[in-house]
Amino acid sequence: MSESGLRIQLRCVSDRSTKMSDNNPVKEEVQNFDKKCLKKTTTAEKNTLPSKEDIEQEKKACCAEASK
């Protein structure tokens, strides 16, 4: 992502001015980012792990095919 693209995304920064003479202006913008502008999100697990019973059934099916 270009520096200008990052600045567009980081519009919600505090009123502190950024120094262009800084070696890394992106770092300063990230440090000045106002976290209050972020929205609260909830995450849901999409890829659940198999249960112990599912694993045992798979092992039995695999061993049964291998013994044929």
PDB file of N, CA, C and O in Angstrom:
ATOM      1  N   MET A   1       0.846  -1.168   0.000  1.00  0.00           N
ATOM      2  CA  MET A   1       0.000   0.000   0.000  1.00  0.00           C
ATOM      3  C   MET A   1       0.892   1.232   0.000  1.00  0.00           C
ATOM      4  O   MET A   1       1.895   1.279   0.712  1.00  0.00           O
ATOM      5  N   SER A   2       0.538   2.198  -0.775  1.00  0.00           N
ATOM      6  CA  SER A   2       1.335   3.408  -0.866  1.00  0.00           C
ATOM      7  C   SER A   2       1.101   4.283   0.359  1.00  0.00           C
ATOM      8  O   SER A   2       0.125   4.106   1.089  1.00  0.00           O
ATOM      9  N   GLU A   3       1.998   5.214   0.570  1.00  0.00           N
ATOM     10  CA  GLU A   3       1.891   6.121   1.713  1.00  0.00           C
ATOM     11  C   GLU A   3       0.624   6.958   1.618  1.00  0.00           C
ATOM     12  O   GLU A   3      -0.041   7.186   2.628  1.00  0.00           O
ATOM     13  N   SER A   4       0.281   7.418   0.419  1.00  0.00           N
ATOM     14  CA  SER A   4      -0.931   8.232   0.267  1.00  0.00           C
ATOM     15  C   SER A   4      -2.177   7.399   0.535  1.00  0.00           C
ATOM     16  O   SER A   4      -3.148   7.907   1.096  1.00  0.00           O
ATOM     17  N   GLY A   5      -2.164   6.123   0.143  1.00  0.00           N
ATOM     18  CA  GLY A   5      -3.295   5.241   0.424  1.00  0.00           C
ATOM     19  C   GLY A   5      -3.480   5.032   1.907  1.00  0.00           C
ATOM     20  O   GLY A   5      -4.607   4.970   2.398  1.00  0.00           O
ATOM     21  N   LEU A   6      -2.364   4.922   2.630  1.00  0.00           N
ATOM     22  CA  LEU A   6      -2.424   4.745   4.075  1.00  0.00           C
ATOM     23  C   LEU A   6      -2.973   5.998   4.739  1.00  0.00           C
ATOM     24  O   LEU A   6      -3.730   5.908   5.705  1.00  0.00           O
ATOM     25  N   ARG A   7      -2.600   7.162   4.231  1.00  0.00           N
ATOM     26  CA  ARG A   7      -3.102   8.407   4.809  1.00  0.00           C
ATOM     27  C   ARG A   7      -4.597   8.541   4.621  1.00  0.00           C
ATOM     28  O   ARG A   7      -5.283   9.081   5.489  1.00  0.00           O
ATOM     29  N   ILE A   8      -5.113   8.060   3.502  1.00  0.00           N
ATOM     30  CA  ILE A   8      -6.551   8.119   3.267  1.00  0.00           C
ATOM     31  C   ILE A   8      -7.267   7.234   4.280  1.00  0.00           C
ATOM     32  O   ILE A   8      -8.310   7.618   4.808  1.00  0.00           O
ATOM     33  N   GLN A   9      -6.718   6.055   4.557  1.00  0.00           N
ATOM     34  CA  GLN A   9      -7.346   5.140   5.502  1.00  0.00           C
ATOM     35  C   GLN A   9      -7.245   5.642   6.931  1.00  0.00           C
ATOM     36  O   GLN A   9      -8.116   5.346   7.749  1.00  0.00           O
ATOM     37  N   LEU A  10      -6.205   6.392   7.247  1.00  0.00           N
ATOM     38  CA  LEU A  10      -5.992   6.855   8.613  1.00  0.00           C
ATOM     39  C   LEU A  10      -6.496   8.283   8.808  1.00  0.00           C
ATOM     40  O   LEU A  10      -5.845   9.083   9.479  1.00  0.00           O
ATOM     41  N   ARG A  11      -7.630   8.600   8.236  1.00  0.00           N
ATOM     42  CA  ARG A  11      -8.202   9.941   8.367  1.00  0.00           C
ATOM     43  C   ARG A  11      -8.557  10.253   9.813  1.00  0.00           C
ATOM     44  O   ARG A  11      -8.536  11.412  10.227  1.00  0.00           O
ATOM     45  N   CYS A  12      -8.877   9.235  10.566  1.00  0.00           N
ATOM     46  CA  CYS A  12      -9.336   9.428  11.934  1.00  0.00           C
ATOM     47  C   CYS A  12      -8.130   9.459  12.861  1.00  0.00           C
ATOM     48  O   CYS A  12      -7.919   8.521  13.630  1.00  0.00           O
ATOM     49  N   VAL A  13      -7.352  10.503  12.800  1.00  0.00           N
ATOM     50  CA  VAL A  13      -6.200  10.669  13.679  1.00  0.00           C
ATOM     51  C   VAL A  13      -6.436  11.868  14.561  1.00  0.00           C
ATOM     52  O   VAL A  13      -7.286  12.711  14.275  1.00  0.00           O
ATOM     53  N   SER A  14      -5.678  11.939  15.637  1.00  0.00           N
ATOM     54  CA  SER A  14      -5.830  13.080  16.523  1.00  0.00           C
ATOM     55  C   SER A  14      -5.365  14.347  15.819  1.00  0.00           C
ATOM     56  O   SER A  14      -4.795  14.280  14.730  1.00  0.00           O
ATOM     57  N   ASP A  15      -5.602  15.484  16.426  1.00  0.00           N
ATOM     58  CA  ASP A  15      -5.321  16.769  15.798  1.00  0.00           C
ATOM     59  C   ASP A  15      -3.834  17.122  15.763  1.00  0.00           C
ATOM     60  O   ASP A  15      -3.479  18.188  15.261  1.00  0.00           O
ATOM     61  N   ARG A  16      -2.978  16.281  16.267  1.00  0.00           N
ATOM     62  CA  ARG A  16      -1.542  16.560  16.225  1.00  0.00           C
ATOM     63  C   ARG A  16      -1.069  16.607  14.785  1.00  0.00           C
ATOM     64  O   ARG A  16      -1.469  15.780  13.965  1.00  0.00           O
ATOM     65  N   SER A  17      -0.228  17.563  14.480  1.00  0.00           N
ATOM     66  CA  SER A  17       0.272  17.674  13.109  1.00  0.00           C
ATOM     67  C   SER A  17       1.400  16.677  12.890  1.00  0.00           C
ATOM     68  O   SER A  17       2.137  16.348  13.820  1.00  0.00           O
ATOM     69  N   THR A  18       1.530  16.203  11.666  1.00  0.00           N
ATOM     70  CA  THR A  18       2.588  15.265  11.330  1.00  0.00           C
ATOM     71  C   THR A  18       3.769  16.023  10.761  1.00  0.00           C
ATOM     72  O   THR A  18       3.596  17.002  10.036  1.00  0.00           O
ATOM     73  N   LYS A  19       4.945  15.579  11.082  1.00  0.00           N
ATOM     74  CA  LYS A  19       6.164  16.214  10.596  1.00  0.00           C
ATOM     75  C   LYS A  19       6.643  15.481   9.354  1.00  0.00           C
ATOM     76  O   LYS A  19       6.913  14.281   9.406  1.00  0.00           O
ATOM     77  N   MET A  20       6.749  16.176   8.265  1.00  0.00           N
ATOM     78  CA  MET A  20       7.221  15.556   7.032  1.00  0.00           C
ATOM     79  C   MET A  20       8.726  15.332   7.078  1.00  0.00           C
ATOM     80  O   MET A  20       9.252  14.532   6.304  1.00  0.00           O
ATOM     81  N   SER A  21       9.435  16.033   7.982  1.00  0.00           N
ATOM     82  CA  SER A  21      10.881  15.847   8.072  1.00  0.00           C
ATOM     83  C   SER A  21      11.243  14.563   8.811  1.00  0.00           C
ATOM     84  O   SER A  21      12.408  14.164   8.841  1.00  0.00           O
ATOM     85  N   ASP A  22      10.255  13.927   9.399  1.00  0.00           N
ATOM     86  CA  ASP A  22      10.475  12.662  10.097  1.00  0.00           C
ATOM     87  C   ASP A  22      10.942  11.592   9.110  1.00  0.00           C
ATOM     88  O   ASP A  22      10.541  11.603   7.946  1.00  0.00           O
ATOM     89  N   ASN A  23      11.774  10.683   9.564  1.00  0.00           N
ATOM     90  CA  ASN A  23      12.257   9.614   8.685  1.00  0.00           C
ATOM     91  C   ASN A  23      11.132   8.682   8.263  1.00  0.00           C
ATOM     92  O   ASN A  23      11.145   8.148   7.154  1.00  0.00           O
ATOM     93  N   ASN A  24      10.166   8.488   9.139  1.00  0.00           N
ATOM     94  CA  ASN A  24       9.080   7.561   8.842  1.00  0.00           C
ATOM     95  C   ASN A  24       7.741   8.206   9.209  1.00  0.00           C
ATOM     96  O   ASN A  24       7.259   8.014  10.325  1.00  0.00           O
ATOM     97  N   PRO A  25       7.136   8.959   8.304  1.00  0.00           N
ATOM     98  CA  PRO A  25       5.866   9.622   8.639  1.00  0.00           C
ATOM     99  C   PRO A  25       4.730   8.645   8.888  1.00  0.00           C
ATOM    100  O   PRO A  25       3.799   8.970   9.624  1.00  0.00           O
ATOM    101  N   VAL A  26       4.778   7.471   8.305  1.00  0.00           N
ATOM    102  CA  VAL A  26       3.719   6.478   8.515  1.00  0.00           C
ATOM    103  C   VAL A  26       3.720   6.025   9.972  1.00  0.00           C
ATOM    104  O   VAL A  26       2.659   5.845  10.569  1.00  0.00           O
ATOM    105  N   LYS A  27       4.904   5.841  10.541  1.00  0.00           N
ATOM    106  CA  LYS A  27       5.018   5.411  11.935  1.00  0.00           C
ATOM    107  C   LYS A  27       4.366   6.437  12.861  1.00  0.00           C
ATOM    108  O   LYS A  27       3.670   6.066  13.807  1.00  0.00           O
ATOM    109  N   GLU A  28       4.584   7.704  12.597  1.00  0.00           N
ATOM    110  CA  GLU A  28       3.999   8.749  13.428  1.00  0.00           C
ATOM    111  C   GLU A  28       2.474   8.749  13.306  1.00  0.00           C
ATOM    112  O   GLU A  28       1.774   8.918  14.305  1.00  0.00           O
ATOM    113  N   GLU A  29       1.963   8.562  12.106  1.00  0.00           N
ATOM    114  CA  GLU A  29       0.510   8.525  11.926  1.00  0.00           C
ATOM    115  C   GLU A  29      -0.100   7.341  12.671  1.00  0.00           C
ATOM    116  O   GLU A  29      -1.179   7.457  13.250  1.00  0.00           O
ATOM    117  N   VAL A  30       0.582   6.218  12.656  1.00  0.00           N
ATOM    118  CA  VAL A  30       0.081   5.049  13.378  1.00  0.00           C
ATOM    119  C   VAL A  30       0.091   5.322  14.879  1.00  0.00           C
ATOM    120  O   VAL A  30      -0.847   4.950  15.585  1.00  0.00           O
ATOM    121  N   GLN A  31       1.144   5.968  15.368  1.00  0.00           N
ATOM    122  CA  GLN A  31       1.219   6.281  16.792  1.00  0.00           C
ATOM    123  C   GLN A  31       0.147   7.282  17.202  1.00  0.00           C
ATOM    124  O   GLN A  31      -0.320   7.247  18.341  1.00  0.00           O
ATOM    125  N   ASN A  32      -0.253   8.176  16.296  1.00  0.00           N
ATOM    126  CA  ASN A  32      -1.253   9.194  16.599  1.00  0.00           C
ATOM    127  C   ASN A  32      -2.674   8.733  16.303  1.00  0.00           C
ATOM    128  O   ASN A  32      -3.620   9.495  16.507  1.00  0.00           O
ATOM    129  N   PHE A  33      -2.841   7.521  15.834  1.00  0.00           N
ATOM    130  CA  PHE A  33      -4.162   7.016  15.461  1.00  0.00           C
ATOM    131  C   PHE A  33      -5.081   6.972  16.677  1.00  0.00           C
ATOM    132  O   PHE A  33      -4.683   6.496  17.740  1.00  0.00           O
ATOM    133  N   ASP A  34      -6.293   7.459  16.525  1.00  0.00           N
ATOM    134  CA  ASP A  34      -7.265   7.488  17.605  1.00  0.00           C
ATOM    135  C   ASP A  34      -8.068   6.190  17.584  1.00  0.00           C
ATOM    136  O   ASP A  34      -8.884   5.980  16.687  1.00  0.00           O
ATOM    137  N   LYS A  35      -7.843   5.328  18.557  1.00  0.00           N
ATOM    138  CA  LYS A  35      -8.506   4.020  18.610  1.00  0.00           C
ATOM    139  C   LYS A  35     -10.004   4.142  18.873  1.00  0.00           C
ATOM    140  O   LYS A  35     -10.756   3.196  18.639  1.00  0.00           O
ATOM    141  N   LYS A  36     -10.433   5.289  19.353  1.00  0.00           N
ATOM    142  CA  LYS A  36     -11.859   5.487  19.636  1.00  0.00           C
ATOM    143  C   LYS A  36     -12.686   5.494  18.355  1.00  0.00           C
ATOM    144  O   LYS A  36     -13.902   5.306  18.406  1.00  0.00           O
ATOM    145  N   CYS A  37     -12.048   5.706  17.212  1.00  0.00           N
ATOM    146  CA  CYS A  37     -12.759   5.737  15.934  1.00  0.00           C
ATOM    147  C   CYS A  37     -13.084   4.339  15.416  1.00  0.00           C
ATOM    148  O   CYS A  37     -13.876   4.188  14.486  1.00  0.00           O
ATOM    149  N   LEU A  38     -12.477   3.322  16.011  1.00  0.00           N
ATOM    150  CA  LEU A  38     -12.700   1.956  15.548  1.00  0.00           C
ATOM    151  C   LEU A  38     -14.048   1.443  16.044  1.00  0.00           C
ATOM    152  O   LEU A  38     -14.489   1.794  17.139  1.00  0.00           O
ATOM    153  N   LYS A  39     -14.691   0.623  15.244  1.00  0.00           N
ATOM    154  CA  LYS A  39     -15.963   0.034  15.618  1.00  0.00           C
ATOM    155  C   LYS A  39     -15.723  -1.303  16.307  1.00  0.00           C
ATOM    156  O   LYS A  39     -14.775  -2.015  15.974  1.00  0.00           O
ATOM    157  N   LYS A  40     -16.564  -1.640  17.251  1.00  0.00           N
ATOM    158  CA  LYS A  40     -16.488  -2.918  17.952  1.00  0.00           C
ATOM    159  C   LYS A  40     -17.000  -4.012  17.025  1.00  0.00           C
ATOM    160  O   LYS A  40     -18.066  -3.871  16.426  1.00  0.00           O
ATOM    161  N   THR A  41     -16.252  -5.094  16.904  1.00  0.00           N
ATOM    162  CA  THR A  41     -16.684  -6.217  16.084  1.00  0.00           C
ATOM    163  C   THR A  41     -16.664  -7.496  16.907  1.00  0.00           C
ATOM    164  O   THR A  41     -15.939  -7.608  17.896  1.00  0.00           O
ATOM    165  N   THR A  42     -17.458  -8.435  16.488  1.00  0.00           N
ATOM    166  CA  THR A  42     -17.445  -9.747  17.120  1.00  0.00           C
ATOM    167  C   THR A  42     -16.966 -10.755  16.078  1.00  0.00           C
ATOM    168  O   THR A  42     -17.303 -10.662  14.897  1.00  0.00           O
ATOM    169  N   THR A  43     -16.194 -11.694  16.530  1.00  0.00           N
ATOM    170  CA  THR A  43     -15.684 -12.712  15.614  1.00  0.00           C
ATOM    171  C   THR A  43     -16.311 -14.053  15.949  1.00  0.00           C
ATOM    172  O   THR A  43     -16.580 -14.356  17.111  1.00  0.00           O
ATOM    173  N   ALA A  44     -16.537 -14.839  14.930  1.00  0.00           N
ATOM    174  CA  ALA A  44     -17.099 -16.176  15.111  1.00  0.00           C
ATOM    175  C   ALA A  44     -16.149 -17.168  14.449  1.00  0.00           C
ATOM    176  O   ALA A  44     -15.650 -16.932  13.349  1.00  0.00           O
ATOM    177  N   GLU A  45     -15.911 -18.276  15.137  1.00  0.00           N
ATOM    178  CA  GLU A  45     -15.019 -19.297  14.592  1.00  0.00           C
ATOM    179  C   GLU A  45     -15.722 -19.991  13.437  1.00  0.00           C
ATOM    180  O   GLU A  45     -16.816 -20.530  13.603  1.00  0.00           O
ATOM    181  N   LYS A  46     -15.102 -19.976  12.282  1.00  0.00           N
ATOM    182  CA  LYS A  46     -15.721 -20.563  11.102  1.00  0.00           C
ATOM    183  C   LYS A  46     -15.251 -21.998  10.876  1.00  0.00           C
ATOM    184  O   LYS A  46     -16.037 -22.839  10.440  1.00  0.00           O
ATOM    185  N   ASN A  47     -14.009 -22.284  11.159  1.00  0.00           N
ATOM    186  CA  ASN A  47     -13.452 -23.618  10.945  1.00  0.00           C
ATOM    187  C   ASN A  47     -13.237 -24.273  12.308  1.00  0.00           C
ATOM    188  O   ASN A  47     -12.188 -24.111  12.931  1.00  0.00           O
ATOM    189  N   THR A  48     -14.227 -24.998  12.750  1.00  0.00           N
ATOM    190  CA  THR A  48     -14.114 -25.649  14.051  1.00  0.00           C
ATOM    191  C   THR A  48     -13.265 -26.903  13.927  1.00  0.00           C
ATOM    192  O   THR A  48     -13.232 -27.549  12.879  1.00  0.00           O
ATOM    193  N   LEU A  49     -12.588 -27.233  15.001  1.00  0.00           N
ATOM    194  CA  LEU A  49     -11.770 -28.448  15.023  1.00  0.00           C
ATOM    195  C   LEU A  49     -12.679 -29.665  15.195  1.00  0.00           C
ATOM    196  O   LEU A  49     -13.742 -29.560  15.806  1.00  0.00           O
ATOM    197  N   PRO A  50     -12.268 -30.821  14.660  1.00  0.00           N
ATOM    198  CA  PRO A  50     -13.091 -32.025  14.832  1.00  0.00           C
ATOM    199  C   PRO A  50     -13.065 -32.483  16.292  1.00  0.00           C
ATOM    200  O   PRO A  50     -12.082 -32.289  17.007  1.00  0.00           O
ATOM    201  N   SER A  51     -14.165 -33.091  16.707  1.00  0.00           N
ATOM    202  CA  SER A  51     -14.244 -33.592  18.080  1.00  0.00           C
ATOM    203  C   SER A  51     -13.420 -34.874  18.204  1.00  0.00           C
ATOM    204  O   SER A  51     -12.987 -35.448  17.205  1.00  0.00           O
ATOM    205  N   LYS A  52     -13.217 -35.303  19.425  1.00  0.00           N
ATOM    206  CA  LYS A  52     -12.457 -36.532  19.677  1.00  0.00           C
ATOM    207  C   LYS A  52     -13.156 -37.726  19.018  1.00  0.00           C
ATOM    208  O   LYS A  52     -12.499 -38.621  18.487  1.00  0.00           O
ATOM    209  N   GLU A  53     -14.485 -37.729  19.055  1.00  0.00           N
ATOM    210  CA  GLU A  53     -15.245 -38.817  18.444  1.00  0.00           C
ATOM    211  C   GLU A  53     -15.065 -38.836  16.921  1.00  0.00           C
ATOM    212  O   GLU A  53     -14.939 -39.903  16.320  1.00  0.00           O
ATOM    213  N   ASP A  54     -15.052 -37.655  16.306  1.00  0.00           N
ATOM    214  CA  ASP A  54     -14.840 -37.563  14.858  1.00  0.00           C
ATOM    215  C   ASP A  54     -13.467 -38.116  14.474  1.00  0.00           C
ATOM    216  O   ASP A  54     -13.332 -38.815  13.470  1.00  0.00           O
ATOM    217  N   ILE A  55     -12.468 -37.804  15.265  1.00  0.00           N
ATOM    218  CA  ILE A  55     -11.109 -38.291  14.987  1.00  0.00           C
ATOM    219  C   ILE A  55     -11.048 -39.805  15.107  1.00  0.00           C
ATOM    220  O   ILE A  55     -10.436 -40.473  14.273  1.00  0.00           O
ATOM    221  N   GLU A  56     -11.684 -40.351  16.146  1.00  0.00           N
ATOM    222  CA  GLU A  56     -11.696 -41.800  16.332  1.00  0.00           C
ATOM    223  C   GLU A  56     -12.414 -42.503  15.182  1.00  0.00           C
ATOM    224  O   GLU A  56     -11.956 -43.544  14.712  1.00  0.00           O
ATOM    225  N   GLN A  57     -13.534 -41.941  14.727  1.00  0.00           N
ATOM    226  CA  GLN A  57     -14.253 -42.533  13.600  1.00  0.00           C
ATOM    227  C   GLN A  57     -13.393 -42.503  12.341  1.00  0.00           C
ATOM    228  O   GLN A  57     -13.389 -43.463  11.571  1.00  0.00           O
ATOM    229  N   GLU A  58     -12.685 -41.440  12.131  1.00  0.00           N
ATOM    230  CA  GLU A  58     -11.815 -41.321  10.952  1.00  0.00           C
ATOM    231  C   GLU A  58     -10.680 -42.334  11.012  1.00  0.00           C
ATOM    232  O   GLU A  58     -10.324 -42.940  10.002  1.00  0.00           O
ATOM    233  N   LYS A  59     -10.108 -42.516  12.216  1.00  0.00           N
ATOM    234  CA  LYS A  59      -9.031 -43.498  12.381  1.00  0.00           C
ATOM    235  C   LYS A  59      -9.542 -44.911  12.095  1.00  0.00           C
ATOM    236  O   LYS A  59      -8.868 -45.696  11.428  1.00  0.00           O
ATOM    237  N   LYS A  60     -10.732 -45.230  12.601  1.00  0.00           N
ATOM    238  CA  LYS A  60     -11.304 -46.556  12.373  1.00  0.00           C
ATOM    239  C   LYS A  60     -11.580 -46.777  10.889  1.00  0.00           C
ATOM    240  O   LYS A  60     -11.313 -47.857  10.363  1.00  0.00           O
ATOM    241  N   ALA A  61     -12.109 -45.767  10.217  1.00  0.00           N
ATOM    242  CA  ALA A  61     -12.413 -45.879   8.785  1.00  0.00           C
ATOM    243  C   ALA A  61     -11.115 -46.028   7.987  1.00  0.00           C
ATOM    244  O   ALA A  61     -11.058 -46.797   7.027  1.00  0.00           O
ATOM    245  N   CYS A  62     -10.110 -45.317   8.373  1.00  0.00           N
ATOM    246  CA  CYS A  62      -8.821 -45.374   7.662  1.00  0.00           C
ATOM    247  C   CYS A  62      -8.163 -46.741   7.858  1.00  0.00           C
ATOM    248  O   CYS A  62      -7.642 -47.322   6.907  1.00  0.00           O
ATOM    249  N   CYS A  63      -8.188 -47.255   9.098  1.00  0.00           N
ATOM    250  CA  CYS A  63      -7.577 -48.551   9.386  1.00  0.00           C
ATOM    251  C   CYS A  63      -8.348 -49.680   8.719  1.00  0.00           C
ATOM    252  O   CYS A  63      -7.749 -50.666   8.287  1.00  0.00           O
ATOM    253  N   ALA A  64      -9.681 -49.550   8.627  1.00  0.00           N
ATOM    254  CA  ALA A  64     -10.506 -50.565   7.983  1.00  0.00           C
ATOM    255  C   ALA A  64     -10.203 -50.619   6.490  1.00  0.00           C
ATOM    256  O   ALA A  64     -10.151 -51.707   5.915  1.00  0.00           O
ATOM    257  N   GLU A  65     -10.006 -49.483   5.859  1.00  0.00           N
ATOM    258  CA  GLU A  65      -9.664 -49.459   4.421  1.00  0.00           C
ATOM    259  C   GLU A  65      -8.276 -50.009   4.174  1.00  0.00           C
ATOM    260  O   GLU A  65      -8.046 -50.671   3.162  1.00  0.00           O
ATOM    261  N   ALA A  66      -7.342 -49.746   5.082  1.00  0.00           N
ATOM    262  CA  ALA A  66      -5.967 -50.185   4.908  1.00  0.00           C
ATOM    263  C   ALA A  66      -5.840 -51.708   5.079  1.00  0.00           C
ATOM    264  O   ALA A  66      -4.955 -52.321   4.482  1.00  0.00           O
ATOM    265  N   SER A  67      -6.715 -52.321   5.888  1.00  0.00           N
ATOM    266  CA  SER A  67      -6.620 -53.757   6.129  1.00  0.00           C
ATOM    267  C   SER A  67      -7.277 -54.569   5.014  1.00  0.00           C
ATOM    268  O   SER A  67      -7.105 -55.787   4.978  1.00  0.00           O
ATOM    269  N   LYS A  68      -8.015 -53.947   4.116  1.00  0.00           N
ATOM    270  CA  LYS A  68      -8.685 -54.668   3.025  1.00  0.00           C
ATOM    271  C   LYS A  68      -7.731 -55.029   1.926  1.00  0.00           C
ATOM    272  O   LYS A  68      -8.134 -55.637   0.934  1.00  0.00           O
TER     273      LYS A  68
END
